[in-house]
Amino acid sequence: GTLRPSDSAHRRCTQLDGLWAFIADHKDDGHASGFCSGLPESGRTPIAVPASWNEQLPELDSFLGPAWYERTVWAPLGLTPRQRVCLRFGSVNYSCEVYFNGERAGAHEGGHLPFEV
């Protein structure tokens, strides 16, 4: 199996599994539409993570284009400016860009491999 981070005296892990907001970007205009700063209320669909949109949404069974996910995340209590927050993804479908509070936090290319930003 894959080694996963675990809680320790120096690290606190929070699972982000669950329902996320999702929009399939059929026109590939999500950047121009400002999706990196937040998804619009209209058009978003709740979707389970981890899982593939192709399996959850029948209308997207064969859709391979870009899509956007959004989730509210709260910083741990007691987090100091010297401490860092790391987002760890177990898998994405080939490539992704990660935005946090509208700022690009990182990117990854290489399907179905874990990575951190």
N, C-alpha and C positions, 0 to 999 in steps of 0.2 A: 504494500500500500504506500501511498504518498505520506511523507512526514508533514504534519500540520503544526503550526504554532500552538502553544498551550499557555495557559496562565502561569505566571511565576511571580516572584517578589518584584520583578522588574518589568513585567509585561502583563497587560490585561487584554484579553481577546473578546471580541463581541461578534457573534455570527450575524450576518445580514441576510440570511435566508428569509424567504417570505414573499409577500406581495410587493411588487415594484410597479410604478407607472411605466407604460410602454407606448411608443409610437413607431410604427413602421414608416420609414422615410422614403416613400415611393418616388418622390421627385428629387431626392438627394439634395434638398435645400435646407436641411436642419441647421447647418452652420449659419447660413444667411438669415434664417428665421429666428436666430437667437436661442435655439434649443439648448446650447451649452450653459445658458444662464437659467434655464428652467423650461419645462415643457408646458405648452398651453393647456388649459383645462379641457378645451374641446379636442376630441380625437384621441385622447389618451385611454388606454385600456389597462386594467390591473392584470398582471401576469406573475406567475410563480417563478421564483428564482431559488435554486438552480433548476433549470429546465429549458428546453428549446421552444422558441415561439412557433416553430413549424409543427410541433406536436400539440400545442395548446390552442392554437387559433386556426381552425380549418381553412379560413380564407387566405392564410399565409403559408399553406402547406408547401408550396414550391418557391416562396419568396426568398431570394438570396441577397437582397440589397441591404443598404444601411438601415439601422434602427437605433432608437434612443431609449435608454432606461433612466429612471429617476427614483431616488430614494432619499428620504430625510434621515440624516445621521446626526446624533448628538455626541459632542466630545465628552469623554469621561470626566466625572467630577474630580477636581483637584489637579487637572492637567496644567502644567506650568509651561511658560514660553520656551523653555529649554528642552522639553520633551517633544517627541514627534509622534504623529499618527500615521500609521501605515495601512493602506487598503490592499488586501490580498484577494486575488481572484483565482478560483480553482480552475476555471476554464472559460474561454470565450470562443466564438466561432471565427477563427482565423485572425482577425485584427480588431483593435478597438482603440479609442481615445478616451481617457478618463478626465472628467472635469469635476472640480470640487469648488463649490460656491462661485461658479462661473469662470474659474481659472483652470487652465489646462494643467493637470497634475502629472500626466505621463501618457504613454502609449505602449502598445504591445502588438507584435505580429508573430504569428506561429500558432496555428490552430490547436485548441484543446490542451494547452499547457498552463500550469499555474504561473502567476507573476505577481509582483508587488509594485505599487507606486506610493 
